[in-house]
Amino acid sequence: MTLVAGLRAASYGVPFQPVAGVHGSDLARINGWQTIRDPYGSGQDVYVIPAIRPDVAVIHANAVDEQGNARVYGSPFWDHPLTRAAKRVLVTAERLVPTDVLRLQPELTLVPGFMVEAVAIVPQGAWPGSMHPLYEVDYPAVRAYMKDEPGVLEAHLAAAPENKRQKTVSPD
C-alpha cells in the first residue's frame, strides 16, 4: 500500500499521501517516512508517503487499439496509479483490437490513448505472471527462476513463450 500511496500522491499532484498500517513497522524508519497530526482533531499521527513519479511506466494490457487506448481486465490496482504518476507510458498488449470495439464500453479503458507514448503487441507478455482471464501465473517457471544457480536466467529466457512459438519462414 505504501508504494501505491506514493504513486497516487504523484498522480493527484500532491507531495504526499496518508497511509494506514505502517505503525509498528521498521519501514517508516528505514525509508525516512514522516507523520503528520490529523488536522481534523482526532489527535492521531498519520504516516505520509512521499510522491513517487517514475520517468517511465510500462504496463501489459489485455488489448490496445491503434490510438493506444488500453484495457486491463484483471486488477488495475497498480496499473491505474502507475500510469497516472509516470512521465511517460508504454503499453505492451496481448492483442490489437479495432477502436470501435473499445468504444462499445469506454468505461473499461484503463489508460486513454493520449497518455500512451508507444505500444507493442506481445502475446503472453506478462509471462510468467498472469493476464486475467487469458492465463494464470506459471508457478513452475517462477520457482525455476528463483533458484540461485548458474544458468538460471538463460534457462528462463529460453523457456519464454516467444521462444516456444513455432518459427515460420515464407517461401521465396
CORHU-V411497 format. One record per backbone hydrogen bond with DSSP energy under -0.5 kcal/mol. NH is the residue of the N-H (numbers start at 1). CO is the residue of the C=O. If there is no record, write none. Layout:
NH|CO / NH|CO
This chain:
5|1 / 6|2 / 7|3 / 8|4 / 9|5 / 10|6 / 11|7 / 12|8 / 13|9 / 13|10 / 14|9 / 17|49 / 19|47 / 25|22 / 30|26 / 31|27 / 32|28 / 33|28 / 34|48 / 36|46 / 38|44 / 41|38 / 46|36 / 47|19 / 48|34 / 49|17 / 51|15 / 52|6 / 53|51 / 54|52 / 57|88 / 59|90 / 61|59 / 61|92 / 62|71 / 63|71 / 64|95 / 65|69 / 68|65 / 70|111 / 71|63 / 72|108 / 80|76 / 82|78 / 83|79 / 84|80 / 85|81 / 86|82 / 87|54 / 88|55 / 90|57 / 91|118 / 92|59 / 93|120 / 94|61 / 95|62 / 97|64 / 101|98 / 102|98 / 103|99 / 104|100 / 104|101 / 105|102 / 106|103 / 108|105 / 109|106 / 110|70 / 110|108 / 111|70 / 115|112 / 116|113 / 117|89 / 118|89 / 120|91 / 122|93 / 122|120 / 125|122 / 127|124 / 129|126 / 131|135 / 134|131 / 135|131 / 138|128 / 139|137 / 142|138 / 143|139 / 144|140 / 145|141 / 146|142 / 147|144 / 149|147 / 152|149 / 155|151 / 156|152 / 157|153 / 158|154 / 159|155 / 160|156 / 160|157 / 163|160 / 164|160 / 164|161 / 165|161
